[in-house]
Amino acid sequence: MFNLTPSPTFRAQVPLSVPGSAKPLEVVFVFRHKTRSAMEKWLTRFVSGPSAEVLGEVIEGWELKRDGEAVEYSHTALAELCESYTPAMGEISDAYILEITRAKRKN
């Protein structure tokens, strides 16, 4: 059922590139929903100065492990991920933008 008021968060699998791996690895992110106007403001800030801090504004959590143990989401952990994996910031932001702006329909 369609709800006029969207859920405040949504989950999405984000493929992240890993050096030496032929295929990206999927990480589940929990993103924050933004209205159209809030999205435009966020996107303007992100494009003018992409940073883990600005990217973190749209992330509520993730399903990520380090050495088999769950890693709690934090801005510090996100900054570490983006620093360690160069394409990650773009891959995460691209996935968020695609999820929030495109309609999914079953054929």
C-alpha positions as CSV (number, residue, x, y, z in Angstrom):
1,M,0.0,0.0,0.0
2,F,1.3,3.5,-0.9
3,N,1.6,5.8,2.0
4,L,1.6,9.6,1.5
5,T,4.1,10.0,4.3
6,P,7.3,8.0,3.5
7,S,9.1,5.9,6.0
8,P,11.9,8.0,7.6
9,T,14.5,5.4,6.7
10,F,15.0,2.7,4.0
11,R,17.5,0.0,3.3
12,A,19.6,-0.5,0.2
13,Q,22.4,-2.7,-0.9
14,V,25.4,-0.7,-2.0
15,P,28.1,-2.4,-4.2
16,L,31.5,-1.2,-2.9
17,S,34.7,-1.7,-4.9
18,V,37.5,-3.5,-3.2
19,P,41.0,-3.5,-4.6
20,G,41.9,-6.9,-5.9
21,S,38.3,-8.2,-6.0
22,A,36.8,-8.8,-9.4
23,K,33.4,-7.9,-8.2
24,P,32.2,-5.2,-5.8
25,L,31.0,-6.4,-2.4
26,E,27.5,-5.6,-1.2
27,V,27.0,-3.6,2.0
28,V,23.5,-2.9,3.3
29,F,23.0,0.7,4.3
30,V,20.1,2.2,6.1
31,F,19.5,5.6,4.6
32,R,17.5,8.6,5.8
33,H,14.6,9.7,3.6
34,K,14.7,13.4,2.5
35,T,12.0,15.5,0.9
36,R,12.6,16.8,-2.5
37,S,13.6,20.3,-1.2
38,A,15.8,18.8,1.5
39,M,17.4,16.5,-1.0
40,E,18.2,19.4,-3.3
41,K,19.9,21.3,-0.4
42,W,21.9,18.3,0.7
43,L,23.0,17.5,-2.9
44,T,24.2,21.1,-3.4
45,R,26.3,20.9,-0.3
46,F,27.6,17.4,-1.2
47,V,28.6,18.4,-4.7
48,S,30.3,21.6,-3.6
49,G,32.4,19.8,-1.0
50,P,32.0,16.0,-0.8
51,S,32.9,14.7,2.6
52,A,32.2,11.8,4.9
53,E,30.5,14.3,7.2
54,V,28.0,15.5,4.6
55,L,27.5,12.0,3.3
56,G,26.8,10.9,6.9
57,E,23.7,13.1,7.0
58,V,21.8,10.6,4.9
59,I,23.1,7.5,6.6
60,E,21.3,6.0,9.7
61,G,23.2,2.7,9.8
62,W,24.8,-0.2,8.0
63,E,25.5,-3.9,8.1
64,L,29.3,-4.0,8.0
65,K,31.8,-6.3,9.7
66,R,35.5,-6.1,10.5
67,D,37.2,-9.4,11.2
68,G,33.8,-11.1,11.5
69,E,32.5,-8.7,14.1
70,A,29.7,-6.1,13.4
71,V,31.0,-2.6,13.1
72,E,28.6,0.0,14.7
73,Y,27.9,2.8,12.3
74,S,29.4,6.2,13.3
75,H,30.7,9.2,11.5
76,T,34.2,8.2,12.5
77,A,33.7,4.7,11.0
78,L,32.2,6.2,7.8
79,A,35.2,8.5,7.5
80,E,37.5,5.5,7.9
81,L,35.7,3.5,5.2
82,C,35.8,6.5,2.8
83,E,39.5,7.0,3.5
84,S,40.4,3.3,3.1
85,Y,38.4,2.7,0.0
86,T,38.7,5.6,-2.4
87,P,35.6,5.0,-4.6
88,A,33.3,4.4,-1.6
89,M,32.1,7.9,-1.1
90,G,30.9,8.1,-4.7
91,E,29.5,4.6,-4.7
92,I,27.5,5.3,-1.5
93,S,26.2,8.7,-2.6
94,D,25.3,7.3,-6.1
95,A,23.3,4.5,-4.5
96,Y,21.5,6.9,-2.2
97,I,20.6,9.3,-5.0
98,L,19.4,6.4,-7.3
99,E,17.3,4.9,-4.5
100,I,15.6,8.2,-3.5
101,T,15.0,9.5,-7.0
102,R,14.0,6.5,-9.1
103,A,10.8,4.6,-9.0
104,K,11.0,0.9,-8.8
105,R,8.2,-1.1,-10.5
106,K,7.6,-4.7,-11.0
107,N,7.2,-5.8,-14.6
